[in-house]
Amino acid sequence: MKKLRFLVSLTTDDNDYQIEQAHSAEEAAHKLGVELQVIYADNDSITQSTQLLKAIQAEEAHRPDAIIFEPVGGTALPQVARAAASAKIGWAVLNRDANYIPELRKSSTAPVCIVTSDHLEIGRIQGRQIAALVPHGGTILCVQGPAENSAAKDRTTGTQETKPANVHPILLRAQWTEESSQKAVRSWLQLTTSHKAPIDLIAAQDDSMAIGARKAFEELPNETEKERWLSLPFLGCDGLPKTGQAWVKSGLLTATIFVPPNAGQAIEMFVDALQRGKQPPERALTVPVSIPPINELKRR
């Protein structure tokens, strides 16, 4: 039996979760004897589409047996997915729902599936963390992912479901990176309204964006003002051991949400599906967990 070759396409190489996704894929590939290539799209959907089409249109001997990708833009590249299916290449979408998947599974002889974090539940957990830390209501600064990104939308919907009605969010947008969040908060701080805003908590949809927000506050020239901002609770998401969880232990973050990497899980599902000649489950979910537990936050 020939050695399976998989291609993993991730959004960027300067986000802690994406880096952990690559490690997860490499560990699974090594364990299962799969040849693996990991590429990054530099947070550009056109770059990602071009990279994947190039792999799909390569000579048959050089094509991957399956593509596992985390989409950059608002769509999960339906045309590219159909091109992969036509070339009998497996297709897995990570951390995003894609409405073309059921149709593609009917027409494709190769495995097709979604492996995603439960973004609604991630948002709900962050809403519960906010409720525990701001029990009497107030105003919070929220750093969200890109507007067109379904993971960012679902996390926002989940937070709205569980945060107290008397907690009012001020919303900023960033690109899942520390630098983009730092710029967004820095720009907001230049508005006269920001200095009058009685903010009680900063919540980011990603740990690196929470740290980017902190860095923007660290730049403030007024020491009293800087101390006031940095003394507030900071919340993030992803909760990886070397970053989010370490930042909670050191006090840089008050809480995070552990979101298990799933690229390795997708590789395992594909190896099993290809060996058995059957489609994998259409949709597999990972389970997020509050760090620390909500009850512990309430005691604080």
C-alpha positions as CSV (number, residue, x, y, z in Angstrom):
1,M,0.0,0.0,0.0
2,K,1.4,3.4,-1.0
3,K,2.3,6.0,1.7
4,L,-0.5,8.5,2.1
5,R,0.3,12.1,1.4
6,F,-1.7,14.9,3.2
7,L,-1.6,18.7,2.8
8,V,-2.5,20.9,5.8
9,S,-3.3,24.5,5.0
10,L,-3.4,26.9,8.0
11,T,-4.2,30.6,8.1
12,T,-1.0,32.1,9.5
13,D,2.2,31.1,11.3
14,D,2.1,33.9,13.9
15,N,-0.9,32.7,15.9
16,D,-0.4,30.3,18.8
17,Y,-3.4,28.1,17.9
18,Q,-2.3,27.7,14.3
19,I,1.2,26.8,15.4
20,E,-0.4,24.2,17.7
21,Q,-2.5,22.9,14.8
22,A,0.6,22.3,12.8
23,H,2.2,20.4,15.8
24,S,-1.0,18.4,16.2
25,A,-0.9,17.4,12.5
26,E,2.8,16.5,12.6
27,E,2.3,14.3,15.6
28,A,-0.6,12.4,14.0
29,A,1.2,12.1,10.7
30,H,4.3,10.7,12.4
31,K,2.3,8.2,14.4
32,L,0.3,7.0,11.4
33,G,3.2,7.0,8.9
34,V,1.7,9.7,6.7
35,E,3.7,12.1,4.5
36,L,2.7,15.6,5.5
37,Q,3.2,19.1,4.1
38,V,2.0,22.1,6.2
39,I,1.6,25.5,4.4
40,Y,0.4,28.9,5.7
41,A,-1.8,31.4,3.8
42,D,-0.5,34.6,5.6
43,N,-4.1,35.5,6.5
44,D,-5.0,35.9,2.8
45,S,-7.9,34.0,1.3
46,I,-6.6,34.5,-2.3
47,T,-3.2,33.1,-1.3
48,Q,-4.9,30.1,0.3
49,S,-7.1,29.4,-2.7
50,T,-4.1,29.7,-5.1
51,Q,-1.9,27.4,-3.0
52,L,-4.6,24.7,-2.8
53,L,-5.5,24.9,-6.5
54,K,-1.8,24.5,-7.3
55,A,-1.6,21.3,-5.2
56,I,-4.9,20.0,-6.7
57,Q,-3.7,20.7,-10.3
58,A,-0.2,19.1,-9.8
59,E,0.7,16.0,-11.7
60,E,-1.1,13.0,-10.2
61,A,2.1,11.6,-8.7
62,H,2.6,14.8,-6.7
63,R,-1.0,15.4,-5.6
64,P,-2.0,15.0,-2.0
65,D,-4.4,12.2,-1.1
66,A,-6.3,14.6,1.2
67,I,-6.4,18.4,2.0
68,I,-7.1,19.5,5.5
69,F,-7.5,23.3,5.8
70,E,-8.6,26.1,8.1
71,P,-10.2,28.8,6.0
72,V,-9.0,32.4,6.1
73,G,-11.9,34.2,4.5
74,G,-15.7,34.2,4.9
75,T,-16.2,31.1,2.7
76,A,-14.7,27.7,2.9
77,L,-13.6,27.8,-0.8
78,P,-16.5,25.8,-2.4
79,Q,-15.0,25.9,-5.9
80,V,-11.6,24.6,-4.6
81,A,-13.4,21.9,-2.7
82,R,-15.2,20.8,-5.9
83,A,-11.9,20.8,-7.8
84,A,-10.4,18.5,-5.0
85,A,-13.4,16.2,-5.2
86,S,-13.1,15.9,-9.0
87,A,-9.4,15.0,-8.6
88,K,-10.5,12.4,-6.0
89,I,-8.7,14.2,-3.2
90,G,-10.1,14.1,0.3
91,W,-11.3,17.4,1.8
92,A,-11.6,18.4,5.5
93,V,-12.6,21.9,6.7
94,L,-11.3,22.8,10.1
95,N,-13.1,25.1,12.6
96,R,-15.8,26.3,10.1
97,D,-19.1,25.1,8.9
98,A,-19.5,24.8,5.2
99,N,-22.9,24.3,3.7
100,Y,-21.6,22.6,0.5
101,I,-20.2,19.6,2.5
102,P,-23.4,17.4,2.4
103,E,-23.7,17.8,-1.4
104,L,-19.9,17.1,-1.9
105,R,-20.1,13.9,0.2
106,K,-22.8,12.6,-2.1
107,S,-20.7,13.2,-5.3
108,S,-17.2,12.6,-4.0
109,T,-15.5,9.2,-3.9
110,A,-12.9,10.7,-1.6
111,P,-13.6,11.4,2.1
112,V,-15.2,14.8,2.9
113,C,-15.9,16.2,6.4
114,I,-15.8,19.0,8.9
115,V,-13.8,18.9,12.1
116,T,-14.6,21.9,14.2
117,S,-14.4,23.5,17.6
118,D,-17.8,24.2,19.1
119,H,-17.6,28.0,18.6
120,L,-21.1,28.6,20.0
121,E,-20.1,26.8,23.2
122,I,-16.8,28.7,23.3
123,G,-18.8,32.0,23.2
124,R,-21.2,30.7,25.9
125,I,-18.3,29.8,28.2
126,Q,-16.8,33.3,27.7
127,G,-20.2,34.8,28.5
128,R,-20.3,32.8,31.7
129,Q,-16.8,33.9,32.6
130,I,-17.9,37.5,32.1
131,A,-21.0,36.9,34.3
132,A,-18.7,35.5,37.1
133,L,-16.2,38.4,36.9
134,V,-18.7,41.3,36.4
135,P,-21.7,40.1,38.5
136,H,-23.2,43.6,38.9
137,G,-23.0,44.5,35.2
138,G,-20.9,47.2,33.5
139,T,-19.1,47.8,30.2
140,I,-16.6,45.5,28.6
141,L,-14.2,45.9,25.7
142,C,-14.5,43.0,23.3
143,V,-11.8,42.2,20.7
144,Q,-13.4,40.0,18.0
145,G,-12.1,38.1,15.0
146,P,-12.8,39.2,11.4
147,A,-16.5,40.2,10.7
148,E,-16.9,37.7,7.8
149,N,-15.4,34.8,9.9
150,S,-18.1,32.3,11.0
151,A,-16.0,31.2,14.1
152,A,-16.0,34.9,15.3
153,K,-19.7,35.2,14.6
154,D,-20.6,32.0,16.5
155,R,-18.4,33.0,19.4
156,T,-20.2,36.4,19.5
157,T,-23.6,34.7,19.4
158,G,-22.7,32.3,22.2
159,T,-21.4,35.2,24.4
160,Q,-24.6,37.2,23.8
161,E,-26.6,34.2,25.0
162,T,-24.9,33.9,28.4
163,K,-23.5,37.3,29.4
164,P,-25.7,39.3,31.8
165,A,-28.1,41.7,30.1
166,N,-26.6,44.6,32.1
167,V,-23.2,44.0,30.6
168,H,-22.7,46.3,27.6
169,P,-19.9,45.5,25.1
170,I,-17.8,47.9,23.0
171,L,-16.7,45.9,20.0
172,L,-13.3,46.0,18.2
173,R,-12.2,43.9,15.2
174,A,-8.8,42.2,14.7
175,Q,-7.3,39.4,12.6
176,W,-6.6,36.6,15.2
177,T,-3.1,38.0,15.8
178,E,-1.4,39.8,18.6
179,E,-0.2,42.6,16.3
180,S,-3.7,43.3,14.8
181,S,-5.3,43.4,18.2
182,Q,-2.6,45.8,19.5
183,K,-3.3,48.1,16.6
184,A,-7.1,48.0,17.0
185,V,-6.9,48.8,20.7
186,R,-4.2,51.5,20.1
187,S,-6.5,53.2,17.6
188,W,-9.5,53.0,19.9
189,L,-7.4,54.6,22.7
190,Q,-6.9,57.6,20.5
191,L,-10.6,58.3,20.5
192,T,-11.7,60.8,23.1
193,T,-14.7,58.5,24.0
194,S,-12.3,55.7,25.1
195,H,-11.0,57.8,28.1
196,K,-14.5,58.4,29.3
197,A,-15.5,54.7,29.0
198,P,-15.8,53.0,32.4
199,I,-14.5,49.6,31.2
200,D,-14.7,46.7,33.7
201,L,-13.2,43.9,31.7
202,I,-11.4,43.1,28.3
203,A,-12.6,40.0,26.5
204,A,-10.8,38.7,23.3
205,Q,-11.9,35.9,21.1
206,D,-8.3,34.6,21.0
207,D,-5.4,34.5,23.6
208,S,-2.9,36.3,21.3
209,M,-5.4,39.1,20.7
210,A,-5.9,39.4,24.5
211,I,-2.1,39.8,24.9
212,G,-2.1,42.3,22.0
213,A,-4.7,44.4,23.8
214,R,-2.5,44.3,27.0
215,K,0.5,45.6,25.0
216,A,-1.6,48.5,23.7
217,F,-2.4,49.5,27.3
218,E,1.2,49.1,28.3
219,E,2.1,51.8,25.8
220,L,0.1,54.5,27.6
221,P,2.3,57.3,28.9
222,N,0.2,58.1,32.0
223,E,1.3,55.6,34.7
224,T,-2.0,55.9,36.7
225,E,-4.1,55.3,33.6
226,K,-1.9,52.4,32.5
227,E,-2.1,50.7,35.9
228,R,-5.9,51.1,35.9
229,W,-6.2,49.3,32.5
230,L,-3.7,46.6,33.3
231,S,-5.5,45.8,36.6
232,L,-8.7,44.8,34.8
233,P,-9.6,41.2,34.0
234,F,-8.4,40.0,30.6
235,L,-10.1,37.0,28.9
236,G,-8.9,35.0,26.0
237,C,-9.6,31.8,24.0
238,D,-7.6,28.8,22.8
239,G,-6.0,28.0,26.2
240,L,-3.0,26.1,24.9
241,P,-0.5,24.9,27.6
242,K,2.5,27.0,26.5
243,T,0.6,30.2,25.8
244,G,-3.0,30.8,27.1
245,Q,-2.7,28.5,30.1
246,A,0.8,29.8,31.0
247,W,-0.5,33.4,30.7
248,V,-3.3,32.6,33.2
249,K,-0.8,31.1,35.6
250,S,1.4,34.2,35.3
251,G,-1.5,36.6,35.7
252,L,-1.4,38.2,32.3
253,L,-4.8,36.7,31.6
254,T,-7.5,36.1,34.2
255,A,-9.1,33.3,32.3
256,T,-9.0,31.5,28.9
257,I,-10.9,28.6,27.2
258,F,-9.1,25.5,26.2
259,V,-9.9,24.7,22.6
260,P,-8.2,21.4,21.6
261,P,-6.3,21.5,18.3
262,N,-8.1,19.3,15.7
263,A,-5.8,19.0,12.7
264,G,-4.4,15.8,14.0
265,Q,-7.9,14.4,14.6
266,A,-8.8,15.2,11.0
267,I,-5.7,13.2,9.8
268,E,-6.7,10.2,12.0
269,M,-10.2,10.3,10.6
270,F,-8.9,10.4,7.0
271,V,-6.5,7.5,7.5
272,D,-9.3,5.4,8.9
273,A,-11.7,6.4,6.1
274,L,-9.2,5.7,3.3
275,Q,-8.2,2.4,4.8
276,R,-11.9,1.3,5.2
277,G,-13.0,2.9,1.9
278,K,-15.9,4.7,3.7
279,Q,-16.8,8.3,4.4
280,P,-15.9,9.6,7.9
281,P,-18.6,11.3,10.0
282,E,-19.8,14.4,8.3
283,R,-19.1,16.7,11.3
284,A,-16.9,16.1,14.4
285,L,-16.8,18.5,17.3
286,T,-14.1,19.2,19.9
287,V,-15.2,20.2,23.4
288,P,-14.0,23.5,24.9
289,V,-13.3,23.9,28.7
290,S,-13.0,27.1,30.9
291,I,-9.6,27.7,32.5
292,P,-9.9,28.2,35.4
293,P,-13.4,26.6,36.1
294,I,-16.3,29.1,36.3
295,N,-16.9,28.4,40.0
296,E,-13.3,29.4,40.7
297,L,-13.8,32.7,38.9
298,K,-17.0,33.3,40.9
299,R,-15.0,32.9,44.1
300,R,-12.6,35.6,43.0
